[in-house]
Amino acid sequence: MFKHTLDEHTELRLLEVRHAEALFQLTDSSRESLREWLPWVDFTKTAEDSKGFIEGTMKKFGNNDGFEAGIWYKGELAGVVGLHAINWSNRSTTIGYWLGERFTGHGLMTKACQAVIDYCFEELDLKRIEIRAATGNGKSFAIPERLGFQKEGVVRCAERLNGAYVDHYVYGLINE
């Protein structure tokens, strides 16, 4: 089992099928706040849906194409952070993340993203990491700003959410 300790209360663990119920419960308990910015929330209706997601992420990890880790805070699943995919020819990746509503405001995601950044640059020897966030999602784009990413621009109509298109800020961090 992959496990990385962030502090005395927080750790990252690779998501496994046995976490499906906890992942679904976290998603379901934060459904209203998550669905504003994450299109997959409305398609996650049962623990089986969460299990299918985890099985897909395990394949991705097995193919050396990224991972999804649970963020565990005081023994509870608090959110997810991971790499959408790895472009090995360009040595780049994109980080994605979300937290359950009751776990926000503790600095968990900043710590988790910093650990993922360190892993990408030190262990995977990647050159570039990107984070994209909807321009209206201040909590999400505060993360790359805190971590020293450079705002590189805006992708217009980048994603369809709840029947409308939203623009995304693009943030990049280069391994110098």
N, C-alpha and C positions, 0 to 999 in steps of 0.2 A: 504494500500500500504506500502510495506517495503521500508524504506529510511534510509540511514546512511550518515551523513555529514562527509567528510574527511577534508575539509578546506573551506575557503570562496568561492572557485570557483568549488569545486569538491564534488560529492556525488555518492553513490551507490544506485541504485534502482532495485528492483526485476523486471526482464523483464516481460512484459505483452503483450498480443496480439496487443494492440494498438501501440506498438513500432516496429511492423514488418516492416513497410516501412522505418523507420529511420535505423533499423538494416540492412536491405537489401542495402540501399543507402551507408551506411558506408562500408559494405563488398564490394560492387561493386566499390566504389571509391578507395579501397585499394587492389583490386583483385590481381594485379601482385605481390605486396610485400607479401601478405598473402599466396598466393598459393605455395610459395617456401617452407613453413614450415607446412601448414595446409591442410590436404587432403580433407576436406569437402568443401573447397572454390569452386572447380569446379562443385560441385553438388548444389550449391546455385545460381540458375539462375533467380529467381523471388522473389518478396516480399512474395508470397505464400510459398515458401521454407523457408523463414525466419519465417513466421507465424507457420509453422509446427514445426520448431525447438523450438520456444517459447512455443508452446502447450505441447511439450514433456518435456520441462524444468519445466513447471507449474505442470505437473503430478509428476515429480521427487520431487519437493518441497512439494507437497501435500502428498506424500508417505514418507516424512521425510528422503529422500535419496539424499540430496544435493540441490543446487540451481544454477542459473545463474543470475548474476546481471549486469545491464548496468552500465558503468562508465560514468557519465555525467559531462562534463567539460564546464563551462560557458554556461550552458543550452543546450549543444549539446551532443549527444551520441558519445563517444570517443572510446569505446571498451567494452569488456566483461570479467568478472572474475567470477569463480564459482568452485564448488566442483563437480568432475565427478560422484562420488557416495560416500556413507558413509558405511564403514564396521563396523557395530555396535558391532559385537562380538569381534572384535579386536580394536575397538575405533580408527579407522584410516580413512584417506581420502586422496585424491589427488586433488591439485589445478590446474586448467587450466586457461589460460588467452590469450588475444590478444588485440592489439590496432590498430585503424585506423592509416594509415601512417602519416597523418599530425598531429597526437597527440603524437607522440613519442618525447622523449627528455625533457619532463616536469616533470618527476618523478611520473606520475600518477599511473603507474602500481605498483611501489614499495609501494606507499601509500595504494592502493587498496588491494594488497596482505597482507600488515600488518594488515589492518582491518579484512580481512578474517581469518588470523591466530589468531588474538585476539578473534574473534567470536568462532572459532573452539575450542580453549583451554578454554576460560572463560565461554562461554554459552553452548556449546555442550559437554564439558568435554572430548574431544578426547585426546588420548595419542600421536598419530603420524600423521604428515602431510608430504606428499610426493609431490615433483614437479619433472617432467621429462621434459627434453628439448633435442632436437637434438644437437649432439656434434658440429655441424657447426653453430648453431644459438646462437651466442655470446650475442645478446641483450636479448634473452630469459633466458639463464642460468645465466646472470648477476643478475637477480632478486633474486633467492634463495641465491646466494653468498652474495649479499648485506644484506639479511635478516637473516643471521646467520645459514642457513641450512648447513649440512655437506654433501659433495659429497661422496656418498657411493659406487659408481661404475658405470659401463657402461653395458647397455643391448645392445648386438650386434644385428644388423638387426631388430631393434625394430618396425620399421614402414616403410611402402612403400609409398614413395613420388615421384610423377612425374616419375614413372617407375623404380625407384631405391630404394634400402633399405638404411635407415640411422640408425646410432646408437644413443642411448639416454644416456645422463648422468642421474643418479638417485640421487636426493638430498632428505635428510630426516631431519625433525625437530621434536624433542621429547619434550613433555610437562613434564618437570622435577618437 
